[in-house]
């Protein structure tokens, strides 16, 4: 791993400024700091208030596999493998447990049509060299007795994991504080200044101007419309609305042991007995209201999958905006402006891709290159001038 020689000379100069205090932005700051950079994190809202707030925290590259996305599968798989050390490095500093666990996942078909589709996905998993086992109804219910007795088949994925994004956010914040990395909330960027094509300062709504030669925009769906992102660096990111429900259960008698998923819903158990029910996928622009229709859809499908959810108490429901891209790949790396980097477009995989994204950004900020599967996430793929020049 490359190291960064800090050139910070005052409280008004940093090696890097990261905009966005979700899990992606905080993980980037953590990695940059570990490589010796002086880092400032800024967010116009509270940490974790954006996409992170509606993430279920599934770490499931196999379970989330879809057709036509081999590059994304490779990114997801590598990042999932990085998670144990990523979590351990934060825990060593913050002094607490972040709750990372490899709980496994059970993907269930509840009728013949769903079984046919699940078979297709299972075939793709096997062809991709992934570990996934087809189970009959009896074997599936032996593992998860509460699953609907009408199921027609299931796929067991023992390597799938989960983490609570809120706990991860709190742990990263505490670890960064102990490492003397400042996180400023309620701090809104108004301009990223550059001279001769090189970033040299960031200006804020409160009138502050802070010098830096590296700026990372990790602001999720906002990256598609933020006025302070220059047109030549703006990614084609759109908001995709998602609603999730939080239910309260008994930790001594958990309603399920594993991540459960059907074609239309997923259920993620927490150690404290909570159950996360997610998530809708809605193209509604920047609308982030919780709707009766969205909650009805989630509860109906959750009950269809795991009838005992009807016994759980309702805790909360939230809606948020995932950053989607035209090809479903994230946008991570340098732009045409030297020192201006993007870390966005993670869509449904932001929590999972945090470690590999943080490593990629830290490496390129230090003067290296993004290699391996993350090279497919380059912002240059959306720039006709740059992609044409590279042919």
Secondary structure, DSSP 8 states (H G I E B T S, - for coil): ---------STTEESEEEE--SHHHHHHHHHHHHTT--EEEEESS-TT-SGGGG---EE-TTTT--TT-HHHHHHHHHHHHHHHHHHHHHHHHH-S----B---EEEEE-SHHHHHHHHHHHHHHHHTT---EEE-HHHHHHH-TTS-TT--EEEEETT-EE--HHHHHHHHHHHHHHTT-EEEES--EEEEEEETTEEEEEEETTS-EEEES-EEE--GGGGGT-TTS-GGG----EEEEEEEEEEE--GGG-S-SSEEE-SS-EEEE-TTS-EEEE---B--TT-----HHHHHHHHHHHHHH-GGGGGSEEEEEEEEEEEE-TTS--EEEE-SSBTEEEEE--TT-TTTTHHHHHHHHHHHHTT----GGGGGG-GGGG-HHHHHHT-
